[in-house]
C-alpha cells in the first residue's frame, strides 16, 4: 500500500522554508511551505530539518565497561540516524556489535580497532601480539559493508613502551586494506609531531581539540607546523569530545586560526551520556554555536562532511527520490551551562534540540 505524510513548515539551516512529502520511505517532493499534499500532516512550524545526523565517534558495544552503550540510546533517540563505533571492537569481538545492530533502528558502521581485543582493556596496543594482520584482513573481508575504517589509539596509556610502532603497523594495515585510519591522540609519548608526520589524506585525527600537553597547538595557542602540513595533505580533524578530550580554550585557538573540524562528534558512551559532559550530539554541537560557528557550519559537520569521510555521501542527500533519512530539530532559547572535559564552563542562551528523525521513511519522535 502507498502511504504518505508531509512534514509541514520545516526549514533548512539556510532559512529556506519548505514542506517535505514522504512516500513509501522516500522523499517524494520538496515544495513551498504549506503546499505539500499527503495522507497525513505533521506541522513542524519553527523547526529545522537536515539530513540525518551522523556521529562519527561513538562507543556502542553495550557489553563493554566503561566504554559502551545501547545503539539507539545514542542514535535515533537523540536525533542521530547513523553512528560510527570508533574502535570499541577488534577482530575478536566486532561480530557482537554488528549482530546487535540488526535489532536497532540506527544505522551502525565501524572503525575496526587494529588490536584484536578492542577495548576489553585500556592498553590494547601495549602488546604487539594482540595486533594480528591476518585477523584484521579476514574480518574486514567478512564485514566489508560495515567496516569503513581502522582505529588506533595512539597515546601513552594505550601503547605503553611501544611508542610509535602501533601507528606504523596501523598505517601498513590501512594501505593493505585501502581503508582510512582514525587516530586517537592523547598523552605522550609518542609525541604529537611524530604521529602527524605519518598520517595521509583521508586519515582522521580524533580528539583534535583536547587540552592535554601533547596537543596540536603551542603554548601561545598557535597551530603546530606539523598540524598545518597534515591539513594541507588532506588529513581530517574530528572533535571526539569525550570525557577527557575537549577544551574550550583549545577550541578557541582553533577557531581563531580558522582550523575547523570537518566533523563534530561525541565519543559518547553510557557514563558521559548520563552524567556529562557529553550528553548528546546535539549538546556537543551546541558548544560550537557558542564558539561562533554558524548553524549551517555546525549542521554540515554532523551531516555532509562525515558522510563524505565514510564514503557515503548519499546519507547527506536531501532530494526527491532519495531515501528519507532526516533529522528534525529546533533552536531553544534557554540559558545553559556548557562544560568541557577539563571542567571549564561557558554559558550559552541557545541550544540545538532534536525533535524527531525520519529513518527509512519512519517518523520517530526523539
Wavefront OBJ file of the C-alpha trace (Angstrom):
o trace
v 0.000 0.000 0.000
v 1.067 3.541 -0.688
v 1.496 5.604 2.469
v 2.479 9.241 2.544
v 2.871 12.065 5.018
v 4.128 15.618 4.874
v 6.473 17.460 7.211
v 4.942 20.908 7.119
v 6.687 24.252 7.556
v 10.188 22.952 8.210
v 13.216 24.990 7.270
v 16.789 24.238 6.289
v 19.777 25.690 8.146
v 19.930 28.291 5.358
v 16.492 29.536 6.460
v 14.565 28.277 3.417
v 11.078 27.066 4.449
v 9.535 24.021 2.790
v 7.058 21.185 3.033
v 8.573 17.756 2.587
v 6.415 14.876 1.367
v 7.497 11.352 2.322
v 6.007 8.454 0.375
v 6.846 4.776 0.859
v 10.099 5.536 2.644
v 11.398 8.075 0.138
v 11.303 11.819 -0.297
v 8.576 12.298 -2.886
v 8.568 16.075 -3.082
v 10.112 19.198 -1.580
v 7.811 22.138 -2.159
v 6.884 25.527 -0.790
v 5.735 25.649 2.830
v 2.005 24.995 3.003
v 1.832 23.321 -0.414
v 2.677 19.704 0.420
v -0.140 17.163 -0.033
v -0.171 13.735 1.646
v -2.364 11.349 3.630
v -1.082 12.642 6.970
v 0.212 16.035 8.009
v 2.732 16.840 10.731
v 3.193 20.517 11.447
v 6.772 21.348 12.444
v 6.443 25.113 12.302
v 9.521 26.682 13.871
v 11.630 23.567 13.403
v 14.556 22.835 11.133
v 15.227 19.787 9.005
v 18.532 18.348 7.834
v 19.746 15.066 6.504
v 20.063 12.520 9.290
v 22.755 13.409 11.786
v 25.923 11.321 11.795
v 28.055 10.824 14.901
v 31.464 9.727 13.645
v 32.859 8.716 17.048
v 30.777 6.694 19.499
v 31.166 3.587 21.665
v 28.167 1.363 21.175
v 29.092 -2.101 22.422
v 26.779 -2.333 25.423
v 28.775 -5.232 26.866
v 31.878 -3.091 27.434
v 32.522 -1.058 30.562
v 33.066 1.810 30.763
v 33.204 2.419 27.006
v 29.846 1.058 25.876
v 26.192 1.986 25.410
v 22.940 0.988 23.703
v 22.855 1.736 19.979
v 19.519 3.548 19.843
v 20.138 5.445 23.101
v 22.951 7.314 21.344
v 21.278 7.069 17.946
v 17.729 7.780 16.860
v 16.543 8.680 20.381
v 18.978 11.611 20.224
v 18.256 12.629 16.641
v 21.191 10.673 15.200
v 20.342 8.310 12.356
v 23.879 6.993 11.785
v 26.590 6.230 14.307
v 30.140 5.043 13.730
v 31.660 2.996 16.507
v 35.249 4.161 16.872
v 37.306 1.148 17.809
v 35.322 -0.428 20.616
v 35.858 -3.766 18.943
v 38.689 -5.573 17.259
v 38.673 -8.694 15.147
v 37.866 -10.904 18.146
v 34.572 -9.251 19.054
v 33.309 -6.937 16.295
v 30.645 -9.511 15.427
v 28.991 -8.730 18.778
v 28.199 -5.152 17.855
v 27.355 -5.816 14.221
v 24.918 -8.574 15.151
v 23.283 -6.259 17.711
v 22.657 -3.626 15.030
v 20.095 -5.855 13.347
v 17.532 -5.228 16.107
v 18.012 -1.459 16.264
v 16.753 1.404 14.128
v 20.018 3.390 13.990
v 22.499 2.831 11.165
v 25.784 1.485 12.517
v 29.223 1.453 10.933
v 32.558 0.618 12.477
v 36.170 1.703 12.682
v 37.832 -1.624 13.490
v 40.360 -1.458 16.312
v 43.699 -2.732 14.985
v 44.086 -4.636 18.252
v 42.132 -7.879 18.087
v 40.968 -7.448 21.690
v 39.450 -3.992 21.178
v 38.546 -2.107 24.355
v 38.257 -5.170 26.548
v 41.184 -3.478 28.288
v 42.514 0.077 28.116
v 46.060 -0.746 26.976
v 45.072 -2.754 23.918
v 48.188 -1.705 21.956
v 50.700 -2.420 24.722
v 51.277 -5.959 23.489
v 52.073 -6.312 19.801
v 50.887 -9.928 19.868
v 47.323 -8.561 20.017
v 47.820 -6.891 16.612
v 47.202 -9.653 14.090
v 47.369 -8.705 10.418
v 45.566 -11.785 9.127
v 42.714 -11.353 11.605
v 42.299 -7.740 10.508
v 42.243 -8.647 6.820
v 39.842 -11.565 7.284
v 37.459 -9.561 9.488
v 37.306 -6.669 7.034
v 36.607 -9.091 4.178
v 33.738 -10.608 6.160
v 32.146 -7.283 7.158
v 33.265 -5.028 4.319
v 29.904 -3.249 4.091
v 30.054 -2.223 7.748
v 33.739 -1.663 8.495
v 34.543 1.712 6.989
v 37.971 2.315 8.530
v 40.569 1.352 11.115
v 41.132 2.804 14.584
v 44.367 3.152 16.538
v 44.527 4.800 19.950
v 47.988 6.323 19.993
v 48.539 7.694 23.479
v 50.931 6.575 26.177
v 48.375 4.844 28.392
v 47.411 2.638 25.429
v 50.709 1.902 23.681
v 52.916 1.852 26.824
v 56.529 1.129 25.792
v 55.674 0.528 22.124
v 55.787 4.265 21.337
v 55.065 4.927 17.630
v 55.262 1.293 16.467
v 51.486 0.532 16.701
v 50.790 3.534 14.461
v 53.336 2.333 11.922
v 51.571 -1.038 11.910
v 48.190 0.672 11.611
v 49.371 2.602 8.572
v 50.523 -0.654 6.997
v 47.050 -2.131 7.590
v 45.431 0.993 6.151
v 47.422 0.693 2.933
v 46.801 -3.044 2.765
v 43.019 -2.724 3.113
v 42.583 0.667 1.337
v 40.712 1.951 4.392
v 41.262 5.284 6.163
v 42.682 5.361 9.664
v 41.210 7.191 12.648
v 43.904 8.050 15.191
v 43.149 8.876 18.815
v 45.657 11.378 20.210
v 46.393 11.990 23.877
v 49.302 11.992 26.277
v 52.895 11.497 25.088
v 54.921 9.557 24.239
v 54.597 9.226 21.299
v 54.972 12.928 20.549
v 52.185 14.526 18.549
v 54.618 15.665 15.842
v 55.746 12.080 15.243
v 52.108 10.997 14.923
v 51.145 13.728 12.469
v 54.056 13.019 10.143
v 52.753 9.501 9.493
v 49.219 10.497 8.516
v 47.921 10.783 4.960
v 44.961 12.145 3.043
v 41.624 10.906 4.446
v 43.175 9.781 7.726
v 41.347 11.255 10.705
v 42.754 12.795 13.869
v 40.154 12.498 16.612
v 40.247 14.463 19.901
v 41.960 17.280 17.996
v 40.701 19.893 20.485
v 41.977 18.137 23.608
v 43.680 20.242 26.279
v 46.496 17.862 27.156
v 50.122 18.937 26.946
v 50.622 16.817 23.818
v 48.029 18.739 21.803
v 48.069 20.360 18.370
v 48.749 23.959 19.468
v 51.802 25.508 21.095
v 51.883 27.335 24.424
v 50.883 30.564 22.683
v 47.851 28.971 21.058
v 49.341 28.769 17.581
v 48.868 25.641 15.453
v 51.876 23.373 15.153
v 53.682 23.436 11.831
v 53.125 19.680 11.539
v 49.385 20.189 12.002
v 49.256 22.729 9.182
v 51.248 20.383 6.959
v 48.908 17.490 7.775
v 45.844 19.581 6.930
v 47.482 20.538 3.635
v 47.966 16.816 2.885
v 44.256 16.199 3.448
v 44.274 14.830 6.993
v 40.843 15.370 8.591
v 40.099 16.720 12.069
v 37.377 15.206 14.247
v 36.189 16.545 17.603
v 35.607 13.324 19.582
v 34.625 15.330 22.691
v 34.505 12.548 25.280
v 35.194 12.819 28.988
v 38.793 13.970 28.579
v 39.306 15.290 25.065
v 37.665 18.687 24.524
v 38.939 22.035 25.788
v 37.122 25.324 25.215
v 40.464 27.130 25.265
v 41.957 24.922 22.561
v 38.722 25.161 20.538
v 39.030 28.954 20.711
v 42.642 28.730 19.476
v 41.473 26.617 16.544
v 38.642 28.997 15.667
v 40.967 31.989 15.828
v 43.310 30.342 13.312
v 40.467 29.056 11.112
v 41.306 25.426 11.807
v 37.828 23.969 11.692
v 36.549 20.484 12.461
v 35.375 18.553 9.451
v 33.222 16.555 11.855
v 31.709 17.269 15.239
v 31.443 14.008 17.150
v 30.864 12.954 20.734
v 32.985 9.969 21.829
v 29.808 9.154 23.727
v 29.250 6.167 25.992
v 26.884 5.399 28.837
v 28.633 7.335 31.615
v 29.300 10.589 29.770
v 25.836 10.440 28.186
v 24.116 10.198 31.543
v 26.423 12.361 33.652
v 28.105 14.660 31.123
v 29.994 16.488 29.905
v 28.881 14.990 26.554
v 25.165 14.134 26.965
v 24.376 14.002 23.227
v 25.496 15.040 19.764
v 23.074 17.976 19.933
v 24.665 19.134 23.185
v 28.193 18.922 21.759
v 27.116 20.645 18.533
v 25.597 23.476 20.584
v 29.060 24.192 22.007
v 30.179 25.103 18.505
v 27.303 27.520 18.119
v 28.560 29.126 21.316
v 32.057 29.284 19.809
v 30.712 31.365 16.924
v 30.166 28.826 14.160
v 27.033 29.368 12.083
v 24.165 26.891 12.276
v 24.881 25.847 8.695
v 28.548 25.141 9.536
v 27.560 23.072 12.556
v 24.952 21.040 10.687
v 27.354 20.372 7.814
v 29.833 18.997 10.369
v 27.291 16.408 11.564
v 25.867 15.536 8.150
v 27.636 16.303 4.861
v 31.282 16.097 5.897
v 31.167 12.891 7.958
v 29.079 11.269 5.206
v 31.831 12.111 2.727
v 34.525 10.846 5.087
v 32.958 7.394 5.335
v 32.357 7.269 1.580
v 28.572 7.513 1.802
v 27.559 10.972 0.547
v 24.055 9.645 -0.092
v 23.440 9.715 3.685
v 23.505 13.509 3.499
v 21.497 13.914 0.291
v 18.077 15.559 0.516
v 16.313 15.338 -2.836
v 13.158 13.926 -4.393
v 13.569 10.215 -4.998
v 16.180 9.743 -2.252
v 15.742 7.585 0.830
v 14.089 9.591 3.625
v 16.921 9.929 6.148
v 16.258 13.128 8.103
v 16.611 14.852 11.459
v 14.101 17.423 12.689
v 15.300 19.862 15.350
v 14.614 23.229 16.868
v 16.661 26.031 18.388
v 15.773 26.541 22.050
v 16.485 29.882 23.674
v 17.433 28.809 27.175
v 20.318 29.596 29.477
v 22.569 26.545 29.699
v 25.915 25.938 31.383
v 28.281 24.143 28.991
v 31.203 22.242 30.490
v 34.286 20.993 28.660
v 36.400 17.955 29.513
v 38.643 19.827 31.946
v 35.755 21.347 33.896
v 35.845 24.794 32.314
v 32.406 26.368 31.933
v 30.771 28.612 29.388
v 27.204 29.946 29.394
v 25.040 29.912 26.296
v 21.483 31.007 25.581
v 20.942 28.816 22.526
v 20.756 25.028 22.296
v 20.033 22.605 19.483
v 17.206 20.259 20.481
v 16.272 17.215 18.353
v 12.534 16.653 17.874
v 12.435 13.612 15.614
v 14.044 11.603 12.874
v 12.827 10.049 9.665
v 14.643 6.746 9.355
v 13.883 4.582 6.324
v 10.683 6.574 5.982
v 9.509 6.027 9.563
v 8.881 9.143 11.627
v 10.312 8.612 15.121
v 9.945 11.126 17.937
v 13.091 11.894 19.921
l 1 2 3 4 5 6 7 8 9 10 11 12 13 14 15 16 17 18 19 20 21 22 23 24 25 26 27 28 29 30 31 32 33 34 35 36 37 38 39 40 41 42 43 44 45 46 47 48 49 50 51 52 53 54 55 56 57 58 59 60 61 62 63 64 65 66 67 68 69 70 71 72 73 74 75 76 77 78 79 80 81 82 83 84 85 86 87 88 89 90 91 92 93 94 95 96 97 98 99 100 101 102 103 104 105 106 107 108 109 110 111 112 113 114 115 116 117 118 119 120 121 122 123 124 125 126 127 128 129 130 131 132 133 134 135 136 137 138 139 140 141 142 143 144 145 146 147 148 149 150 151 152 153 154 155 156 157 158 159 160 161 162 163 164 165 166 167 168 169 170 171 172 173 174 175 176 177 178 179 180 181 182 183 184 185 186 187 188 189 190 191 192 193 194 195 196 197 198 199 200 201 202 203 204 205 206 207 208 209 210 211 212 213 214 215 216 217 218 219 220 221 222 223 224 225 226 227 228 229 230 231 232 233 234 235 236 237 238 239 240 241 242 243 244 245 246 247 248 249 250 251 252 253 254 255 256 257 258 259 260 261 262 263 264 265 266 267 268 269 270 271 272 273 274 275 276 277 278 279 280 281 282 283 284 285 286 287 288 289 290 291 292 293 294 295 296 297 298 299 300 301 302 303 304 305 306 307 308 309 310 311 312 313 314 315 316 317 318 319 320 321 322 323 324 325 326 327 328 329 330 331 332 333 334 335 336 337 338 339 340 341 342 343 344 345 346 347 348 349 350 351 352 353 354 355 356 357 358 359 360 361 362 363 364 365 366
